[in-house]
Structure formats: structure tokens, C-alpha cells
């Protein structure tokens, strides 16, 4: 059986969704796309050969009766669109973040579960090949018990999306509680949920605004740097978001009781920290060569993936979609648990609370200084 998929919201990320679905023809096919701007829907349909396009979501649901709806609109519309899709009998795949507020995320998850449907979210790196390899290492005991995690996400405001949101205060990102961070730091948090199991770990967050340009409007409120501490009962984590540190890295390091592993999501490598095996100064010579050999092996693996046409930007998306569709067809649990989606949503909201309190303290201190 092949699932009928519809995509609502025809911005840039929708191209990725349609492209990935079309790589899984044995599981699903895109039957229609929809956008409030008819030209956006028409152009997406033409680019990918999608049979039909709509500017009315209710009309799409009524006429196409899709099995799955992918929601790739701005976050403020995620919940209402998802609820309409579920009411029409559809499973839903929602781009990150799940919803602007935690209580909206709870309402959405509850509605999906009460309808007996499955919800998935666009956490594309959760099933990157390197992340799968890391889980296998942990399952085999190579790292021991996880103790601490570092999750780092670099972002360029000079990119197309960064330029667009800084060009106008009317961009939808500025209406999110966490602004730019709200649209990006899911990538920090969802990598932690396999290892930090607390329902609500403690969040300590501090932010900054390092860009010199000021506009005198909502754009000035946007944090472009973030530092996080996530403290669970047994495992802790550091999170870093940076728009200025070079190069624009994206990695995760997990420290265990036996060893430490690092995933580089840019180069698609997972390597283990080398241990000295010889005494004194000789022992310091070996790890550099061991590390070099580890990267060389990863490089060979990536060349082989490239030769098999498996080394591409959306590798994690392909595996996520595959597992999600299989969960629908086979009646198995979704690839990313609903509970974990809510835990990420809660961590996001606790982060905004920290940043708001920090801004209030800074403003109070500044006001007191002026009055002195």
C-alpha cells in the first residue's frame, strides 16, 4: 500500500518534503500541495510533477482525502491546520517547532492521540546516519553510561533565511516567543531526549545580541547567541547557539563512563576520543594518529555512501519519513515519541522564560544606572 500525502505550505522547506517523499515511492506519493498564495502552490507542483495544487486547505482535504498531511507553514498555523487534518482522518507530519506555546503543543498531541492518529515532527538530524551509528555504539556499550552531552548549532544570519527575517520586522519569525531561536534550537534539544529522560529537566539559559546594527523595532529583540545548561537527574548537557563563531559548526559530543564520541553533522562523521595507551610522552603521540585514522575511516564510509547515492543533505529526513510511514502502515510506534515532542516544547518555553527574566534584569539595571 502507498500512502497518499498532501503538503500544506509551499515555502522552501516544502521542497525538501516533496523531494524526500518522492524517494520513497513504495511507501508514499504526494497527491497534492496547498498554499494560500496560489502561485506558490502551482510552482511547487510544477517543479516536482505533483498532480494537483490548491489554495484552499479544506477543499484539498475533501477532494483528495489524504492519508498523511505534511504541515510546512509558519509555526503559528501548525496547531489549527493539524487539528483540521486530524478531524478529516489524516495522520500529520508537522515541521518544527511543533507549536509556539507548550499548551498548544499539548492540545495538538492530545487531539492526535484521541483520534488514534500518528504525529511526527521534522527533526531531520535525529535519524542522520551518524546518529544511528552513535545509538548502535551506545547499545553495544562502547561509551558506557551517558554522563554529559554538548550540543552545538551554528547559524549564519548572512544566509537567505537570515537576510529575509532581518530585512523586515513583519517576518513571522519575529512573532514567535523565541524569535530566531524558536525556529532553530529544537536542533539542540531533540538530540538530548534519548539521554535525558526527565519530564522537565532544569533549564538555565543566557542570551546575547552581538550584531551591531539596530533598527528600532522587533528585530532588535532577536537573540543571536544562546548558552544553555540542561540539568537532568542523571545526565546534564550544554547547549550552544551561535551566529558569530566560525566556522558555522554543527556537532554533538556525548561523554560516557567508558568513552566520549563526537558527531559532526556537517561532515557526517562519528568519532571516538582516543585514549593514550603508552606511558609518558610516548602516550601523547598515539592519540593524534588514532584520531586521524578514525576520520579517514569515516571519510571512506562517506565515499561509499556517495557512490550508492546515499550521501545527501536530506539523509536524516529520508530515514525519518521511512520510519514514520512504516509506523502508519504497520501500526507501530512513531519514530519520535509524542512525549519527547512535548518535552522539547517545554524546554523551549523554559528557555524563553529564562531569557525574558534576564532581559528584565538588564533593563532594570540600565534604568537604575540612568537614574543614579
N, C-alpha and C positions, 0 to 999 in steps of 0.2 A: 504493500500500500504506500502511496506517495501523498504526503500531507499537502493541502492547499494553503499557501502562505500569502498574506497581504501585508504590505508595508505602508504605514501612515506616517507622513513627514518625509519630504524628499530633499532634505539638505545633504551635506557632504557625507555624513556617516551612513545615510541610507544607501549610497552607492556600495559601501562595504558590505552591508547586509545582503543586498541583492546578489552581489558578486559571490559571496560565500554560499548562499542558498543554491546558486546555480552550479556550484562544485559538488553538490550532494543530490544529484537527480534521482538517486534510488530512494531517497527519504522524503524529499520535498520539492515543490515547484512554486515559484512566485506567479500568482494568477492576476494580481492587480496591485497598483500603487495609488496613493492618495495624498493630496496636499491642498490646503486652502487656496494656494496660488496654482491655478490650472496649468500654467506654463511649466512650473517646476515638475509637476506630476507627468506631464506629457514628455518633457525632455528625458526624465529618468526612464520612462517606459521605452522611449526610442533608443536610448543608449544600450539598454540591456535586452531589448526584444521582449519586454513584458506585454502580454496580450491587451490589457485594459488599464485605463487610468481614470481617476475620479477626483473631484474637488468636494465631494460630499461623503463623509465617512459612513453615515447611516445608509446611504444608497449602496455603498460598497458592501457593507455587512449584509444587507438584504438581498442583493443580486448575486454576490459571489459566494456567500456562506463559507468563508474560510475556516480552516481548522485552527490556524495559528495567525495571530496578528503581531507583527513587529512594530513597536511604537518608537519612532526615532525623531520625535518632536522635542521642542524645549521642555524642560522638566515640569513647568507649571501645568502643562496639559497631560502629563503622564497618567495621573490618577483618573480624571474623568474619561479619558479615551480608553484606558484599560477596563474601567468599570462597564463602559458601553460594550466593549468587545466580549467581556465575560458574560454579560447579560444576553448577548447574542449566541452564546455557546462556544466561544473560542478560548483556546489557550493563549497566553500573552507572553511576549518577549519584550522587555522594557529596557531602553538604554539607561545608562547611569546618569545622574543619581536616580534612585527609584522614585523619589518624590521630594519636594522642597522641605517638608517637615516630617518629623518622625511619626506624628499621629496620622498623617496622610498615608505614610508607608504601612502602618499597622492596619488601617482601614482597607487598603488595597490587598494586602496579603490575606486578611480575613475573608474578603469577598471572593478571592480566587479559591481559597480552601473550601469555603462553604458551597461553592458551585462545583466542587470536585474537579477543578482545572489545575493546570500547572503553570507556574510563573518562572521565568528565567530573566536574568539581567546581564547586561553587556560587559561583564568582567573578563575581557578578552585574554588577559595575561594569566588568568587562573589555570588555563589549560595550554599554555605555551609548552613546547617540547621540553624546555629546561625545567619548568615547574613539575612536569610529570616525572622527569628523571630525578628531581630532588625528592619527591614523595617516595619513589622507589628506594632511594638511598636511606631515607629515614625508616621506611618499613623493614629494610634489611638490617637496621641497627648500626649503620655506618657512622651516624652522628651521635648516637646515644639519645638521651632525652633533651629536647629543646630547652634552652635556658633564656636566651635573649635573641631578639631579631632587630636588624636595622633595615628599614625600608626607605629608599631614596627615589625621588621623582623630580627630574629637571624639566623645565618648561621654558620655551622661548616666546617672549612677547613679540618678537620680531617676525614670527610665523604668520601665516594667513589668518588664522583664527584670532591670534593676539592682536594683530593690526585692526581687524574688524571690530573687536569689542572695545579697543581703545579709541576708535575713530568717532564714537558717538556714545553719549550717556543713555541712549534709548535701547542699546543692545540688551537682549533678555538676560544675559549673564549678570548684569548689574541689579536685577530684581531678585536674584537668589539671596537667601540669608548669608551664604558664604561666598557669594560672588564667584570670582575665578576659581578659588579653592574648592567651591562646591561642585564645580564641573570637572575637577581633576583628582582630588585626593582620595576618592574611592580607590584609586590605584595604589595608594599607600595602605589603606585599611583592609581591603579584601584579601590581601596577601597574608594577613595576620590571623585570619579566622581559623585556619587549620591548627594553630598552635596556641592561641589564647582563647580559652573556652568559656571565660566568664561571660555572664549575660550582659554585664555593664562594667567593663574594666575602667579604672580611673584614667581620665584624660587630663594632661597638663599641656597647655598649648600657649605659645607666644608667637606673635606675628610681627612683620615689619613691612614698610613701604620704602623701598630703596630707590625707585625711579625718580629722577629729579623733576620731570615735567609735572606740572599741576594745571588742572582745568577749572577748578572752582565748582565742580559738580560731583555726581555719583562716582565718577571714575577715580577721584582722589581717595575714595574709601576702600579701594581694592587692595588687599594684601598681596604682595608679590614674593614674599618669603614667609615660611612657616617652619617652626620647630615643635616637635611633639614628643611627649613621653606617654606611653600607654603601659599602665601597670595592672597586670592581672595577678591572680593569687599565686600562680606558679611561674609564669613566663612574663617577661617585660619586653618592651620594644621602644626603639627610637624611630621617629618618622621625620623626614626632611623633604620639604618642597622648596625649590629654588629657581628663580627666574634669571639669576645672575651668575652663579657658579659655572665655570667652564671646565671641561666640555659638558654639554647637556646630558648628564648621565641618567641611567635608569637601572637600578640594581636592588637586590636584596641580599643581605648576609644573615645567615642563621647560625647561631652559636649553640653547640650541643655539648653534652658531658664527655663525648669522645672526640669530636672534631668540629670544625667550622666549614661551612660551604657558602659559596657566593654564586649568585645567579646574575649575569649581565644580560638584561633583556634587549639591549641594543645589538650585541654581538652574538646573542643566542648561545651562551656558554654557561656551564655549571662546573665549578672547580672546587676542589677541597684545599684547605690550608695545609701547607707542607709542614711536616714535623722534622726537626733535626734528629738524625739517627747516629751521629758520631759525636765524640766529646769535643769540648773547647772550640777553637776557631774552625777546625775542620767541619764541625757540625753546622756551622753557619754557611758553608759553601754549598751544601747539597740542596737545601730547600729552593734556591733560585732555579736550579736545573730541573728539579721535580715540578715546580710550578710551570716552567716553560714547556715541559713535556705534556703537562695536563692541558694547557691551552692548545698545544699542537694537536693532541688527540681530538679535542673539541672542534678544532678547525677542520680536521679530516672528516669528522662526523657531519659537519655542516656542508662540506663539499658534496658528500654523498647524498644528503637531503636535497641539495640544489640540483644534482644530476637526476634525482627522481621527481623533480618539480614540486618538492615539499618545503622548500625554504623560501617563504614569502611572508609579507607583512602580517597577513591575517591567519597565520598558522594556528594561533590560540583560538580565534573565532571559529575556525573550521571544526576544531575538536569540540568546542563548547556547543555549537549548533548541532553537531552529530549526536552528542550525548543527550542534548535536550530533546531532539526529535525522537531518538530511540526511547527515551523515558516516556514519551507520549504513546508511541506505538506499542511498547512492551509493558506499560503500566508499572514502571519502576520509578524510584525517587528521582527528582530533577538533579542536574549536575551541580547545582549550587543551592544549598538548603534555604528554604524560606526564612528559617530562624536566623541564619547568618546574614541574610539581606537586612533584616531588622536590626541586628547587632551593629552592622556598618552604619545604618541610618542613625542609630542612637549615638554612635561615636562621632559622626559628623555634627550632630546637633550639640553634643557636649563640647566639641571644638569651637563652634560659633559662640557658645556661652562664655568660654574662656577668653576668646578674642574681644568680645563685647565688654567684658569686665576689665580687661587690660586697657582698652581704649578709654573707658570711663575713668580709670585711674590716671592715665596720661593726661586726659583733658582737665581733670580736677587739679592735677599738679601744675599744668600750664596756666590754668586760671588763677591758682593761688600765687604763682610766680609773678603774674602781671599785676595782681592786686597788692603785692608786697611793696 
